[in-house]
């Protein structure tokens, strides 16, 4: 589970690409992994946009949307930081945000927090260990 936004210039597409590679490494076990992308920009990231953007990285990836109040509440529960930064126009703002990924085990327990920039191989190794430890 990762918090981000579709117009992110670097962190979000890198993370989603890494997770695609993780699934490739996991092979058949990838069917037991669900990648969730939760937007921190509900103003621009509509359900329709998320439904196109997120699965473009991998067809099994799911984008989640909530209204701004629920987004703030959810981010607070996960201790995720996000803050709009003004752009040249009101529509071209960026969003600073936490860049880690939360990994749950098959029983739904939070087990890992993966820092941005971790290799796909290391993430796949950790996920494989969680899947084997059922």
Residue pairs with C-beta under 8 A, 6 or more apart in sequence:
1 35
1 36
1 38
1 101
1 102
1 103
1 104
2 12
2 15
2 16
2 19
2 35
2 36
2 37
2 38
2 100
2 101
2 102
3 38
3 39
3 40
3 75
3 78
3 80
3 82
3 97
3 98
4 11
4 12
4 15
4 37
4 38
4 39
4 40
4 97
4 99
5 12
5 39
5 40
5 41
5 44
5 45
5 95
5 97
6 12
6 39
6 41
6 44
6 45
6 49
6 50
6 53
7 41
7 44
7 45
7 94
8 94
8 95
8 97
9 94
11 97
11 99
11 116
12 37
13 57
14 116
15 99
15 101
15 116
16 35
16 37
16 54
16 57
16 58
16 61
17 57
18 118
18 119
18 120
18 123
19 35
19 57
19 58
19 61
19 101
19 120
19 123
20 57
20 58
20 61
21 120
21 124
22 30
22 33
22 120
22 123
22 124
22 127
23 30
23 33
23 35
23 58
23 60
24 30
24 120
25 120
25 121
25 124
26 33
26 124
26 127
26 128
29 127
29 128
29 131
30 60
32 106
32 131
33 127
33 131
34 60
34 62
35 58
35 60
35 61
35 62
36 61
36 62
36 63
36 64
37 50
37 54
37 61
37 62
37 63
37 64
38 63
38 64
38 66
38 71
38 74
39 45
39 50
39 63
39 64
39 65
39 71
40 71
40 75
40 80
40 82
40 95
40 97
41 95
42 65
42 66
42 67
42 68
42 71
43 68
44 91
45 53
45 63
45 65
46 65
47 63
47 65
50 63
50 64
50 65
51 63
53 63
54 61
54 62
54 63
55 61
55 62
55 63
66 74
74 80
75 81
75 82
78 102
79 98
80 97
80 98
81 96
81 97
81 98
82 95
82 96
82 97
82 98
83 95
83 96
83 97
84 93
84 94
84 95
85 93
85 94
85 95
85 96
86 93
87 93
87 94
99 115
99 116
100 113
100 114
100 115
100 116
101 113
101 114
101 116
101 123
102 110
102 112
102 113
102 114
103 110
103 111
103 112
103 113
103 114
103 123
103 126
103 127
103 130
104 110
104 111
105 111
105 130
105 133
105 134
106 130
106 131
106 134
107 134
111 130
112 126
112 130
114 123
114 126
